[in-house]
Amino acid sequence: MSLSNTAVPKYYGAFREAVLRGDIFVNKEISMEMNRIDALIADRSFYYDDQAVEGWVRYCEAELTLTDGSNLNLLDTFTLRDNIFLPLVLGGKEYGEMQRRIQPIAEKLGIGKILEKYPYEVSGGQKQRAAVARALITNPQLVLADEPTGALDSRATDGLLDIFNDINQDGQTILMVTHSTKAASRAGRVMFIKDGEVFHQIYRGSSTNEQLYQKISDTLTLLAMGGGQA
């Protein structure tokens, strides 16, 4: 056991920074526990076990942040491949056409090697990627995405955002709700909602992803400080 009353555990510090940047999405319970740990570290009258804090973070990264807890409606008696195929089967598509569509999407999302597994055999993040693949395989004209990267690691997030970019370039519209600055920085237009109303919006124009990321961060800072409508 290693007790401390001043130092921020290294692994927790990195985890906290990733959460604040929006690279890792956490649920309300984890956020509240992080606030408790922050208060504990800030109060020098308390001593805490920094190894226990690090262990808690590793548990969060391995389990709790892999799924947002939403109902993905995957059928446990179907493999991931069959779950993804389902809307095409219902639409009467030929098997060859289904195979042609699934491969690029599955590889891009990093689930190409687990398509024969069942939902109960994979992680929450992998299940979410399968659900995303099922939504995209029908080539919809409008994609509604609610926190689509929330349960994904950075590599899978980049793959999903690349797919979104590709289908958007092909003329499909994507409406994404997200708390991730990184995900939002890949959009063509970003709208900020405050108290149920549009607070501000940013158009990409000629901005790079990095430049748009900074503009979004600046707006979020304004929101946090209680700034007026822009």
Solvent accessible surface area in square Angstrom, and as a share of the most:
residue,aa,sasa,rsa
1,M,176,0.79
2,S,45,0.29
3,L,107,0.53
4,S,17,0.11
5,N,32,0.16
6,T,70,0.41
7,A,61,0.47
8,V,81,0.47
9,P,9,0.06
10,K,181,0.77
11,Y,71,0.27
12,Y,1,0.00
13,G,16,0.15
14,A,61,0.47
15,F,4,0.01
16,R,86,0.31
17,E,98,0.44
18,A,11,0.09
19,V,29,0.17
20,L,123,0.61
21,R,112,0.41
22,G,13,0.13
23,D,59,0.30
24,I,42,0.21
25,F,59,0.25
26,V,19,0.11
27,N,54,0.27
28,K,145,0.62
29,E,119,0.53
30,I,4,0.02
31,S,45,0.29
32,M,117,0.52
33,E,49,0.22
34,M,12,0.05
35,N,95,0.49
36,R,134,0.49
37,I,5,0.02
38,D,40,0.21
39,A,64,0.50
40,L,41,0.21
41,I,17,0.09
42,A,81,0.63
43,D,55,0.29
44,R,170,0.62
45,S,90,0.58
46,F,109,0.45
47,Y,143,0.54
48,Y,11,0.04
49,D,33,0.17
50,D,31,0.16
51,Q,109,0.49
52,A,59,0.46
53,V,13,0.07
54,E,34,0.15
55,G,37,0.36
56,W,57,0.20
57,V,0,0.00
58,R,137,0.50
59,Y,116,0.44
60,C,0,0.00
61,E,56,0.25
62,A,57,0.44
63,E,95,0.43
64,L,62,0.31
65,T,16,0.09
66,L,53,0.26
67,T,60,0.35
68,D,51,0.26
69,G,68,0.65
70,S,60,0.39
71,N,121,0.62
72,L,41,0.20
73,N,101,0.52
74,L,24,0.12
75,L,77,0.38
76,D,76,0.40
77,T,116,0.67
78,F,73,0.30
79,T,17,0.10
80,L,0,0.00
81,R,42,0.15
82,D,62,0.32
83,N,0,0.00
84,I,0,0.00
85,F,6,0.03
86,L,48,0.24
87,P,39,0.25
88,L,5,0.02
89,V,83,0.48
90,L,143,0.71
91,G,55,0.53
92,G,63,0.61
93,K,89,0.38
94,E,133,0.60
95,Y,131,0.50
96,G,49,0.47
97,E,48,0.21
98,M,13,0.06
99,Q,54,0.24
100,R,153,0.56
101,R,37,0.13
102,I,0,0.00
103,Q,74,0.33
104,P,81,0.51
105,I,24,0.12
106,A,0,0.00
107,E,105,0.47
108,K,82,0.35
109,L,1,0.00
110,G,52,0.50
111,I,0,0.00
112,G,20,0.19
113,K,198,0.84
114,I,25,0.13
115,L,2,0.01
116,E,109,0.49
117,K,87,0.37
118,Y,74,0.28
119,P,2,0.01
120,Y,144,0.55
121,E,93,0.42
122,V,21,0.12
123,S,35,0.23
124,G,13,0.12
125,G,1,0.01
126,Q,47,0.21
127,K,61,0.26
128,Q,14,0.06
129,R,30,0.11
130,A,0,0.00
131,A,15,0.11
132,V,20,0.11
133,A,0,0.00
134,R,49,0.18
135,A,53,0.41
136,L,6,0.03
137,I,1,0.00
138,T,57,0.33
139,N,80,0.41
140,P,34,0.22
141,Q,134,0.60
142,L,96,0.48
143,V,11,0.06
144,L,125,0.62
145,A,11,0.08
146,D,107,0.55
147,E,17,0.08
148,P,7,0.05
149,T,12,0.07
150,G,7,0.07
151,A,3,0.02
152,L,15,0.07
153,D,83,0.43
154,S,75,0.49
155,R,210,0.77
156,A,6,0.04
157,T,10,0.06
158,D,54,0.28
159,G,9,0.08
160,L,0,0.00
161,L,3,0.02
162,D,50,0.26
163,I,13,0.07
164,F,13,0.05
165,N,66,0.34
166,D,68,0.35
167,I,25,0.13
168,N,74,0.38
169,Q,135,0.60
170,D,119,0.62
171,G,56,0.53
172,Q,16,0.07
173,T,78,0.45
174,I,40,0.20
175,L,110,0.55
176,M,42,0.19
177,V,87,0.50
178,T,34,0.20
179,H,139,0.62
180,S,15,0.09
181,T,10,0.06
182,K,54,0.23
183,A,0,0.00
184,A,11,0.09
185,S,5,0.03
186,R,64,0.23
187,A,27,0.21
188,G,50,0.48
189,R,117,0.43
190,V,14,0.08
191,M,86,0.38
192,F,13,0.05
193,I,109,0.55
194,K,69,0.29
195,D,133,0.69
196,G,71,0.68
197,E,123,0.55
198,V,60,0.35
199,F,12,0.05
200,H,48,0.22
201,Q,68,0.30
202,I,17,0.09
203,Y,132,0.50
204,R,48,0.18
205,G,71,0.69
206,S,115,0.74
207,S,16,0.10
208,T,67,0.39
209,N,59,0.30
210,E,130,0.58
211,Q,99,0.44
212,L,0,0.00
213,Y,64,0.24
214,Q,101,0.45
215,K,87,0.37
216,I,4,0.02
217,S,32,0.21
218,D,80,0.41
219,T,11,0.06
220,L,73,0.36
221,T,74,0.43
222,L,70,0.35
223,L,39,0.19
224,A,92,0.71
225,M,155,0.69
226,G,55,0.53
227,G,16,0.15
228,G,58,0.56
229,Q,137,0.61
230,A,79,0.62
